[in-house]
Amino acid sequence: MGDDTRAGLPAAGWLHDSATGQTRWWNGSEWTDHTRPLDPVVRTMTATRPPTTGPVALAHTAPAPPTSRNGPAKAALVLLLISVLGAAGLAWLATGMTPTTALVVGVGQIAVLVVAFVLSIVGVAVALLRPTRKREAVIGLVLSTALLGFVAFRIVTAPAAVDASALESEIAAWAIGQTGEVSQVTCPASIPQTADAVFTCAVVGESGAGWEVAVRVQADAITWEPAP
């Protein structure tokens, strides 16, 4: 049995051609020009080609609308809000904090920013893998990156830690030029390390006269002058 027969076409033979009303020779795949008178009994099977199979029209399915559920991205935005509020509170209370407290709070702020940065990356990955809005994840990633960059810049440009004993020696050497006598200088045991912090050191001369020096911590230097 040939391929055409398997495809649904009749075998070769004398068949009735309904188009011409004659008995024609069917070669198994198409009509030929050979005809003969009608048989008393004819095969009624009509030779037709199977319909040409064209490209299958695929039903167009509209993509599912993106959902707003992106837990990591939302968590990152919440942490960023907490970090910003914490930074504002830290700036407001910095002058009254001890160096140890300021260090602990600063490390906590950096940890929150790092977690927000990681969650933002996870949120972007989630938005790429499923129909979820990317806006929250992108905003979180941009903000966390910017804040981490700002913190890194402040750490790099922060003034060096103030050493109390070295500062007392420098002020004592300066006091000799001011009073002409050797003086004993005493600065606070816990010196503020934040920029623009102001504190006082007590100066006592050999004669017993005492006075104070106002010390200011600046971004690139430490300055002092007699306190009013």
Steps between C-alpha positions, in 0.01 A plus 500: 500500500647836399530816695203660322280202587606533860421872479136418412505489116348205310717247322557530125211386281198599292296738712206730448600863457213704637640814340467364142247221554736251339689193605866603499824333592622604843872434532494507877583868535319690219263459205636403157357571153394138448122452507255221417125448492327486830498161667169353606625525851754761583693564809345796668811604690601841382870563478579815684821623642516553870482865590831670491623546849587862546660670798297438810353820628595525862255665730646818636495502874543833662779501761386494854503845654788551743417467864623732771622225732876529537580436865878552484461834320243627750715388793797684348299823475389467862859449615614799296234716666615381841861570406424854384303576816777350710763709321296815566472410868870421517591838350273675750636314804863462386638778719368332815617148416811335628737364233406144590128566462552683174709210369234243592222704342708560188575130458130425541415754229749342261363151573145616422617652171684182401192288571284743299747482212492118499120493518481744210714270286275207595195712413640579155567128442145414607358765267696354208390142567127558538242767403570736785542874487867600490456860615529436874804275457677749273429792735630300795814399312575857391440650844694234691793531259501879532483490881774238526717712270436805720590307815818370338593856400445627853710219644787574262488876559432483877759669720750281676422396853605758757760372744450668838861481620641629172249785500590593859872514405429724203286738703767508775765599243267770367422623853872569562491749217186659646606526867876438498472223756465124494137400544312184582222431250207269573253408225183285536570129524247436221567745220220543241612374159226649285566794270422847645497361855610755763638424847727669753834410657620641833842666511684562832830696496798471734373802689175319571293718270241300312310565178321301232555434133210447258586219258312446172522180295485588129492278194872534426650649817458568873511862613489663844495843655458648847144447614304821560 
